């Protein structure tokens, strides 16, 4: 069987992102076309250069949904050309497993992940049998997958793991790994974990299974703790972490890919602070300047807006609208958006502006203001904002006002 680059990366202590925006994102009421999934897979792999397949598992789809979903999954698998490790996701049935294998067979670094209920409550809901019986079927399903698609790595997702018997969970993770499973994905499924719960879950599992068992996290954001919980998993030794662009996934989503990746990579010491002094997460350090454009394309495809408060990639990143931050921006932001993300600083005119801000925006638009004009423009901008109950004054409205004010135009700036 070909080498498993994802297992190798995790065993070497490197971080692998299990990208879920195309697959779990569909449960977030979004739909990515086959062409867009392929484009996204290639762009996400490009973040890590030639090591994309070692740092990214791209969950391309759930082939049993319909023939169109099967074809979309297969398109990504065959045409991503080694940019990522493509994966098909399926339920724990022979038919689903065979279909998922057919969707990715022949692709470089292909994977299949089958979802197996791990708690009694979800096993009864999904398969009408107790968890022990459901988990007992998984080994047979592994054999079915290996028979259906030689050379495809097969992973197992243990659904609702926090509500499972911990001893049964550890035992099955070890048994499945011995039977050939590549990655054991621990899913909280309902998103009700606190960080302390997550720490106990993964620390306990890590202590109960051997080094051959590669654990992955799949943690939802229903309580707004997806990122915090994922970090707890990483602290416990997990090196495969599910995430999704813009956090899109079932219900309230999951940890956002751009947030997790930026947090771990934007400072050389941050990963070590979070995960220990010997932490070395990257074969190739990620190119963080690719995060904003990828986020914008995902937003355009899914209709999920980038807001002023969206961390890392939102419209508020790199913007300044008040006086003191304008003069000393480095004091009022945790990182340099232009240096790390390629986002140029933008000064916006709002009701909180100072004279410096007004002059800066005017200069950006090609105007030179004297002191009296600055005072008049500042008074107008504040009155306009409160009158319309809109904070930001559009550039074109300011330009029109300055023209009426007779402000001098800087022809040299206009021609730049």
C-alpha positions in Angstrom: 0.0 0.0 0.0 1.3 3.5 -0.8 2.6 5.6 2.1 0.1 7.6 4.0 1.4 11.2 4.0 -1.2 12.4 6.5 -0.3 9.8 9.1 3.4 10.5 8.5 2.8 14.2 9.0 0.9 13.8 12.2 3.4 11.3 13.6 6.2 13.8 12.8 4.3 16.4 14.9 3.2 18.5 11.9 -0.2 20.0 11.7 -2.8 18.7 9.2 -5.9 20.6 8.4 -9.0 18.5 7.7 -10.9 21.0 5.5 -14.7 20.7 5.8 -16.1 23.7 4.0 -17.1 21.8 1.0 -18.6 18.8 2.9 -19.8 19.8 6.4 -20.3 23.3 5.0 -23.2 21.8 2.9 -24.9 21.2 6.2 -24.5 24.9 6.9 -27.0 25.5 4.0 -24.3 26.2 1.4 -23.5 24.5 -1.8 -20.1 24.7 -3.6 -20.0 23.8 -7.3 -17.6 21.1 -8.5 -15.4 23.7 -10.2 -15.3 25.9 -7.1 -14.4 23.0 -4.8 -11.5 22.1 -7.1 -10.3 25.8 -7.2 -10.6 25.9 -3.4 -8.6 22.7 -2.9 -5.8 23.9 -5.2 -5.7 27.3 -3.5 -5.6 25.8 0.0 -2.9 23.4 -1.0 -0.9 26.4 -2.4 -0.7 27.9 1.1 1.8 25.2 1.9 3.6 25.1 -1.5 4.7 21.6 -2.5 3.7 20.2 0.8 -0.1 20.9 0.4 -1.0 17.2 0.4 0.9 16.7 3.6 -0.8 19.6 5.4 -4.4 19.5 4.0 -7.0 16.8 3.8 -9.8 18.2 1.6 -13.1 16.6 2.3 -14.5 17.0 -1.2 -18.0 15.7 -0.6 -20.5 13.1 0.5 -20.9 11.0 -2.7 -24.1 9.1 -1.6 -26.1 12.4 -1.6 -26.8 12.2 -5.3 -25.0 11.6 -8.6 -24.1 15.3 -8.9 -22.4 15.1 -5.5 -20.5 12.0 -6.5 -19.2 13.7 -9.6 -18.2 16.8 -7.7 -16.2 14.7 -5.2 -14.6 12.7 -8.0 -13.7 15.9 -9.9 -11.8 17.2 -6.9 -10.1 13.9 -6.2 -8.8 13.4 -9.8 -8.0 17.0 -10.7 -6.5 18.5 -7.6 -3.3 17.0 -8.9 -1.6 16.4 -5.5 -2.3 19.9 -4.2 -4.2 18.3 -1.2 -5.1 14.9 0.0 -8.7 14.5 -1.3 -11.3 12.7 0.8 -14.8 11.3 0.4 -17.1 11.0 3.4 -19.7 8.3 3.9 -22.0 6.6 6.4 -21.2 3.3 8.0 -22.8 1.1 5.4 -21.2 -1.2 2.8 -23.0 0.6 -0.1 -21.9 4.1 1.1 -18.3 2.9 1.7 -18.1 1.4 -1.8 -19.5 4.5 -3.4 -17.1 6.7 -1.5 -14.2 4.6 -2.6 -15.3 4.8 -6.2 -15.4 8.6 -6.0 -11.7 8.9 -5.1 -10.0 5.7 -6.4 -7.1 6.4 -8.6 -6.4 9.9 -7.2 -3.1 10.8 -5.5 -3.2 10.6 -1.7 -6.9 9.7 -1.8 -8.9 9.0 1.4 -12.3 7.8 2.6 -13.8 8.7 5.9 -16.7 6.7 7.2 -18.8 8.1 10.1 -19.5 5.5 12.8 -21.7 6.4 15.8 -19.8 6.0 19.0 -22.4 6.8 21.7 -25.5 4.8 22.4 -27.8 7.7 21.8 -26.5 8.5 18.4 -26.1 4.8 17.4 -29.8 4.2 18.2 -30.7 7.3 16.1 -28.5 6.4 13.1 -28.4 2.6 13.1 -31.1 1.5 15.6 -28.5 -0.5 17.6 -26.2 0.1 20.6 -22.9 1.8 20.1 -20.9 -1.4 20.8 -22.7 -3.2 18.0 -22.3 -0.2 15.6 -18.6 0.0 16.3 -18.2 -3.7 15.9 -19.3 -3.3 12.2 -16.5 -0.8 11.5 -13.8 -3.4 11.1 -15.8 -5.2 8.4 -16.4 -1.9 6.7 -12.7 -1.3 6.6 -12.2 -4.6 4.8 -14.9 -3.6 2.4 -13.2 -0.3 1.7 -9.8 -1.9 1.2 -11.3 -4.4 -1.2 -13.2 -1.7 -3.2 -10.2 0.6 -3.6 -6.7 -0.6 -3.2 -4.4 2.2 -2.3 -7.1 4.5 -0.7 -6.4 5.4 2.9 -9.5 4.8 5.1 -10.3 6.9 8.2 -13.0 6.5 10.8 -14.9 9.3 12.4 -16.3 8.4 15.8 -19.5 10.5 16.1 -20.7 11.9 19.3 -17.5 10.7 21.0 -17.8 12.9 24.1 -21.0 11.0 25.1 -19.5 7.6 24.5 -18.0 5.2 27.0 -14.3 6.3 27.3 -13.0 2.8 27.6 -15.0 1.6 24.6 -13.9 4.6 22.6 -10.2 4.0 23.3 -10.5 0.3 22.7 -12.2 0.8 19.3 -9.7 3.5 18.2 -6.9 1.0 18.9 -8.7 -1.9 17.2 -9.6 0.1 14.1 -6.0 1.4 13.8 -4.7 -2.2 14.1 -7.2 -3.2 11.3 -5.7 -0.5 9.0 -7.5 2.7 9.7 -5.4 5.8 9.0 -6.9 8.5 11.2 -9.4 8.2 14.0 -11.5 11.4 14.0 -13.0 12.3 17.3 -16.2 14.3 16.7 -18.2 16.2 19.3 -21.1 16.3 16.8 -23.4 18.4 18.9 -20.9 21.1 19.9 -21.5 21.2 23.6 -18.0 20.8 24.9 -16.2 23.2 27.2 -12.4 23.6 26.8 -11.9 21.7 30.1 -14.1 18.8 28.7 -12.1 18.7 25.5 -8.8 18.6 27.4 -10.0 15.7 29.5 -11.3 13.8 26.4 -8.2 14.0 24.3 -5.7 13.7 27.2 -7.5 10.6 28.4 -7.7 9.1 24.9 -4.0 9.9 24.2 -3.0 8.1 27.4 -5.1 5.1 26.7 -4.1 4.4 23.1 -0.7 3.7 21.6 1.4 6.0 19.4 0.2 4.2 16.3 -3.3 5.7 16.8 -3.5 9.0 15.1 -6.3 11.1 16.6 -8.0 14.0 14.8 -10.4 16.6 16.2 -13.8 17.6 14.7 -15.2 20.2 17.0 -18.3 22.3 16.5 -18.9 25.9 17.5 -22.4 25.9 18.9 -21.2 27.5 22.1 -18.7 29.7 20.4 -15.8 27.5 21.6 -14.8 25.7 18.4 -11.4 27.4 18.3 -10.7 27.1 22.0 -11.7 23.5 22.0 -9.5 22.7 19.0 -6.5 24.3 20.7 -7.1 22.0 23.7 -7.0 19.0 21.4 -3.8 20.3 19.9 -2.3 20.8 23.4 -3.2 17.1 24.1 -1.1 16.0 21.2 -3.7 16.0 18.3 -2.1 17.0 15.0 -5.0 16.6 12.6 -7.7 19.3 13.2 -10.9 19.7 11.3 -11.7 23.2 10.3 -13.7 25.1 7.7 -13.3 28.4 5.8 -15.3 31.1 7.5 -16.3 28.4 10.0 -19.2 27.2 7.8 -20.6 23.8 8.9 -23.6 22.3 10.5 -25.7 24.6 12.8 -23.3 27.3 14.2 -20.3 25.9 12.3 -16.9 24.9 13.5 -13.5 26.4 14.0 -12.6 28.7 11.0 -9.6 27.5 9.0 -8.3 31.1 8.6 -8.4 31.7 12.3 -6.8 28.5 13.4 -4.0 28.7 10.8 -3.2 32.3 11.4 -3.2 31.9 15.2 -0.7 29.0 15.0 1.5 30.6 12.3 1.6 34.4 12.6 4.3 34.4 15.2 7.1 31.9 15.4 6.8 31.7 19.2 3.0 31.5 19.3 2.8 27.8 18.4 5.4 26.9 21.0 3.6 29.0 23.6 0.4 27.2 22.9 1.7 23.7 22.2 5.1 23.3 23.9 8.7 24.3 23.3 9.4 21.3 20.9 6.4 22.2 18.7 7.3 22.2 14.9 4.1 22.3 13.0 5.2 22.9 9.4 6.9 21.1 6.6 6.5 24.4 4.7 5.4 27.4 6.7 2.0 28.7 5.4 1.8 31.7 3.2 -0.7 33.8 5.3 -1.1 36.4 2.6 -3.3 33.8 0.8 -5.9 33.7 3.6 -7.8 36.9 2.7 -8.3 36.2 -1.0 -9.4 32.6 -0.3 -11.8 33.8 2.3 -13.2 36.3 -0.1 -13.8 33.7 -2.8 -15.5 31.4 -0.3 -17.7 34.3 0.8 -18.6 35.0 -2.8 -19.4 31.4 -3.5 -21.5 30.7 -0.4 -23.0 34.1 0.3 -21.6 34.1 3.8 -20.6 37.8 4.4 -17.3 39.0 5.6 -18.2 41.5 8.3 -16.4 44.2 10.0 -15.9 41.9 13.0 -14.9 38.8 11.2 -11.4 37.9 12.6 -8.3 37.8 10.4 -10.2 38.2 7.0 -13.0 40.6 7.8 -13.6 44.1 6.4 -12.5 45.7 9.6 -9.0 44.3 9.5 -6.5 47.0 8.7 -9.0 49.9 9.0 -8.5 53.0 11.1 -11.1 55.6 11.9 -10.2 57.3 15.1 -7.4 59.7 16.0 -5.0 58.0 18.4 -4.9 54.6 16.5 -4.3 56.7 13.3 -1.2 58.2 14.8 0.0 55.0 16.6 -1.6 52.0 14.8 0.9 49.5 16.1 -0.3 50.1 19.7 -3.9 49.3 18.9 -3.7 46.1 16.8 -2.3 42.6 17.7 -0.5 42.1 14.4 0.5 44.0 11.2 -2.1 43.2 8.6 -0.1 44.4 5.7 3.1 42.5 6.6 1.4 39.2 7.5 -1.8 39.2 5.4 -1.1 41.6 2.6 -4.0 43.8 3.7 -3.1 47.5 3.2 -4.1 49.9 5.9 -7.2 51.9 5.1 -8.4 55.1 6.8 -12.2 55.4 7.0 -14.1 58.6 7.8 -16.6 58.1 10.6 -18.4 60.1 13.3 -15.3 59.3 15.5 -12.8 61.0 13.2 -10.3 63.6 14.2 -8.9 66.3 12.0 -5.9 64.1 11.1 -8.3 61.4 9.9 -10.2 63.9 7.8 -7.0 65.2 6.2 -5.7 61.7 5.6 -8.9 60.6 3.8 -9.0 63.8 1.8 -5.4 63.3 0.7 -6.2 59.7 -0.3 -9.0 61.2 -2.6 -6.6 63.8 -4.0 -7.5 66.9 -1.9 -5.4 69.3 0.2 -7.2 70.9 3.1 -6.2 73.9 5.1 -7.1 74.2 8.8 -10.4 75.9 8.2 -11.5 73.4 5.6 -10.5 70.6 7.8 -12.6 71.9 10.7 -15.6 72.5 8.3 -15.3 69.0 6.8 -15.0 67.3 10.2 -18.1 69.1 11.4 -20.0 68.1 8.3 -18.9 64.5 8.4 -20.0 64.1 12.0 -23.4 65.8 11.4 -23.9 63.6 8.3 -23.2 60.4 10.2 -25.6 61.2 13.0 -28.3 62.5 10.7 -28.4 59.3 8.7 -27.4 57.0 11.6 -24.6 55.6 9.5 -21.1 55.6 10.9 -19.0 55.5 7.7 -19.1 58.5 5.3 -18.6 57.2 1.7 -15.6 58.6 -0.2 -17.8 59.9 -3.0 -19.9 61.9 -0.6 -16.8 63.4 1.0 -15.4 64.2 -2.4 -18.6 66.0 -3.4 -18.6 68.0 -0.3 -14.9 69.0 -0.7 -15.6 70.1 -4.3 -18.4 72.3 -3.0 -16.0 73.6 -0.3 -13.5 74.6 -3.0 -10.8 72.4 -1.6 -7.6 72.3 -3.7 -7.0 69.1 -5.8 -3.7 67.4 -5.7 -3.3 66.6 -9.4 -0.1 64.6 -8.8 -1.9 62.2 -6.4 -4.8 61.8 -8.8 -2.5 60.6 -11.6 -0.9 57.9 -9.4 
